[in-house]
Amino acid sequence: MTFVLSDLDGVLVDSHASIMRTWRWWGAQHGIEQETIDAVEHGRPSSAIVAALRPELDPAAEELALNRRQAEDVGDVVALPGAADVLRSFAPDRVAVVTSCTVPLARARLGAAGLAAPPVLVTPERLRHGKPDPEGYLLAARELGADPAGCVVLEDAPAGVEAGRAAGMRVVGVLTTYAPEALAAADEHVATVADWLGARRPQGAG
């Protein structure tokens, strides 16, 4: 039996424009060049990015401001190919979302994309360590009652791929954000979640 643990941004929803608008706004507020902001590797908690770019700031306070602004900027957030099908194809007790978004931000993006959040939604509020630490994926597996070896992780970012591998799970690198070489640690690569789902349907996804 397969359990699916999916990242949110870049896997189920396209929120790239909103993310970049917000981070460029934040960078301008703190005198950070746009080139530096554009080179940031996302897929990890905002507080970790803040700490790396401006260690003198309060990362929790800055993360709150960033998340609030992003939650209010979801007008062009849309579902990526296959997202709704994955959430429908697996029973609610066999799928989870593990994201670096806070609960309000995750629900805002899922809602804007017309996707329903599964019962197991793992967000930073519930963790001590964000990606690339495996804590989030291991927590999702426990809440689903799943053996990590029976879980498939869908990820588009290096930090998420590292987290899934460290959790002892099979990782599918979704090539919506990074080139294959950046996700070299993944067990396989697909262009979109729709391609992964289509390739395994003959085996029975339900």
Sequence and secondary structure as in RCSB ss.txt:
>XXXX:A:sequence
MTFVLSDLDGVLVDSHASIMRTWRWWGAQHGIEQETIDAVEHGRPSSAIVAALRPELDPAAEELALNRRQAEDVG
DVVALPGAADVLRSFAPDRVAVVTSCTVPLARARLGAAGLAAPPVLVTPERLRHGKPDPEGYLLAARELGADPAG
CVVLEDAPAGVEAGRAAGMRVVGVLTTYAPEALAAADEHVATVADWLGARRPQGAG
>XXXX:A:secstr
  EEEE SBTTTEE HHHHHHHHHHHHHHTT  HHHHHT   SS HHHHHHHH TTS HHHHHHHHHHHHHT  T
T EE TTHHHHHHHS GGGEEEE SS HHHHHHHHHHTT    SEEE GGG SS TTSTHHHHHHHHHHT  GGG
EEEEE SHHHHHHHHHTT EEEEETTSS GGGGTTSSEEESSHHHHHHHHGGG   
